Amino acid sequence: MQTKIEKISPLSALALNIIEEVPESAVDFLSFRERLSYANISRPDKRVEWIAARIAINKALDCISLPYPGFFKDENGKSHPMDGYGYVSLSHTKGIAAAIFHKEMPVGIDLDYIREKVVRLGPKFLDHSEMDFLNNCPELYTTAWSAKESIFKCQGKRGVSLKNNIILEEFSKEDKVIKGRIYGSEYSDHHYTVKVEKEKDVIMTYTIW
Ligand SMILES: CC(C)(COP(=O)(O)OP(=O)(O)OC[C@H]1O[C@@H](n2cnc3c(N)ncnc32)[C@H](O)[C@@H]1OP(=O)(O)O)[C@@H](O)C(=O)NCCC(=O)NCCS
């Protein structure tokens, strides 16, 4: 994937950040609390991923002319702006980080490498009806996993199971948008639209409105 910053609308933007070496000065924009969190991450690869996600959200905010407010995590691990305005979601994995912001609506974003083994893990996160149209295809399974993670992050509460509470409508490799729904939980009947982007062996999904 390539680094990008995209204004989705006047209210929303996303950024994808290829992870490179981070100079110490790169953390200057973080809030005091965030610098403490950052200092407590011991694994060097996780530190770099963590900061790359914050650099991505900083760039996304800049693109819609908003200052970086600092973010705190709630009891579920979901980040929220310290100033109480807007919604954010972050994802990071080996070599890449992404972030999305919306001024008014909850958002979710997820990045995943396409892996063969995801097909074997299918029964852990998919309903039978979904496996019927995914055809044992690693790309489609990764897309389904990622879309469910984006929906999960958008709603943000633990206790929502990817397998039992998030269901996707049938989609194929050509589809750039997937529909999904949360059911059978106290957050039931929320409908989601998820954008899919693929580059080489990486799938990125994010919720749109
Ligand atoms: C929390 C979870 C969504 C994180 O996803 P991940 O693929 O491990 O990691 P990502 O890099 O994509 O995302 C990490 C970011 O998610 C965000 N996050 C964590 N918990 C969250 C929550 N409850 N809601 C929204 N966002 C959350 C955080 O910002 C985190 O980044 P940070 O630690 O740097 O702040 C994931 O671990 C999870 O719990 N998934 C759903 C549960 C499930 O059913 N899993 C098993 C099925 S087999």
The ligand as a MOL file (V3000), in Angstrom:
LIG
                    3D

  0  0  0     0  0            999 V3000
M  V30 BEGIN CTAB
M  V30 COUNTS 48 50 0 0 0
M  V30 BEGIN ATOM
M  V30 1 C -9.8380 -4.6670 19.4960 0
M  V30 2 C -9.6100 -5.2150 18.1220 0
M  V30 3 C -10.7260 -4.7230 17.2150 0
M  V30 4 C -8.2460 -4.6990 17.6230 0
M  V30 5 O -8.0030 -5.1240 16.3080 0
M  V30 6 P -6.5810 -5.6590 15.8300 0
M  V30 7 O -6.7640 -6.2010 14.4560 0
M  V30 8 O -6.0180 -6.5570 16.8620 0
M  V30 9 O -5.6410 -4.4240 15.7780 0
M  V30 10 P -5.6970 -3.1080 14.8980 0
M  V30 11 O -4.3110 -2.6370 14.7440 0
M  V30 12 O -6.4790 -3.2630 13.6360 0
M  V30 13 O -6.4750 -2.0970 15.8190 0
M  V30 14 C -5.8890 -1.6560 16.9890 0
M  V30 15 C -6.6400 -0.4320 17.4380 0
M  V30 16 O -8.0110 -0.7580 17.6520 0
M  V30 17 C -8.5170 0.2060 18.5560 0
M  V30 18 N -9.4000 -0.4870 19.4700 0
M  V30 19 C -9.0950 -1.3060 20.4860 0
M  V30 20 N -10.2270 -1.7300 21.0910 0
M  V30 21 C -11.2520 -1.1560 20.4410 0
M  V30 22 C -12.6580 -1.1870 20.5940 0
M  V30 23 N -13.2430 -1.9000 21.5560 0
M  V30 24 N -13.4160 -0.4740 19.7470 0
M  V30 25 C -12.8500 0.2570 18.7800 0
M  V30 26 N -11.5280 0.3400 18.5660 0
M  V30 27 C -10.7370 -0.3670 19.3990 0
M  V30 28 C -7.3370 0.8760 19.2620 0
M  V30 29 O -7.2380 2.2030 18.8000 0
M  V30 30 C -6.1550 0.0830 18.7660 0
M  V30 31 O -5.0090 0.8360 18.5250 0
M  V30 32 P -4.0870 1.3780 19.7310 0
M  V30 33 O -3.9120 0.2460 20.6780 0
M  V30 34 O -2.8310 1.8310 19.0630 0
M  V30 35 O -4.8680 2.5210 20.3320 0
M  V30 36 C -9.5800 -6.7750 18.1160 0
M  V30 37 O -8.5320 -7.2370 18.8730 0
M  V30 38 C -10.8890 -7.3920 18.5970 0
M  V30 39 O -11.1430 -7.4690 19.7680 0
M  V30 40 N -11.7350 -7.8430 17.6280 0
M  V30 41 C -13.0750 -8.3200 17.7980 0
M  V30 42 C -13.2490 -9.4190 18.7650 0
M  V30 43 C -13.3240 -10.7970 18.2110 0
M  V30 44 O -14.3850 -11.2960 18.0420 0
M  V30 45 N -12.1530 -11.4190 17.9960 0
M  V30 46 C -11.9800 -12.8320 17.8110 0
M  V30 47 C -12.7000 -13.4660 16.6840 0
M  V30 48 S -11.9980 -15.0110 16.2570 0
M  V30 END ATOM
M  V30 BEGIN BOND
M  V30 1 1 1 2
M  V30 2 1 2 3
M  V30 3 1 2 4
M  V30 4 1 2 36
M  V30 5 1 4 5
M  V30 6 1 5 6
M  V30 7 2 6 7
M  V30 8 1 6 8
M  V30 9 1 6 9
M  V30 10 1 9 10
M  V30 11 2 10 11
M  V30 12 1 10 12
M  V30 13 1 10 13
M  V30 14 1 13 14
M  V30 15 1 14 15
M  V30 16 1 15 16
M  V30 17 1 15 30
M  V30 18 1 16 17
M  V30 19 1 17 18
M  V30 20 1 17 28
M  V30 21 1 18 19
M  V30 22 1 18 27
M  V30 23 2 19 20
M  V30 24 1 20 21
M  V30 25 1 21 22
M  V30 26 2 21 27
M  V30 27 1 22 23
M  V30 28 2 22 24
M  V30 29 1 24 25
M  V30 30 2 25 26
M  V30 31 1 26 27
M  V30 32 1 28 29
M  V30 33 1 28 30
M  V30 34 1 30 31
M  V30 35 1 31 32
M  V30 36 2 32 33
M  V30 37 1 32 34
M  V30 38 1 32 35
M  V30 39 1 36 37
M  V30 40 1 36 38
M  V30 41 2 38 39
M  V30 42 1 38 40
M  V30 43 1 40 41
M  V30 44 1 41 42
M  V30 45 1 42 43
M  V30 46 2 43 44
M  V30 47 1 43 45
M  V30 48 1 45 46
M  V30 49 1 46 47
M  V30 50 1 47 48
M  V30 END BOND
M  V30 END CTAB
M  END
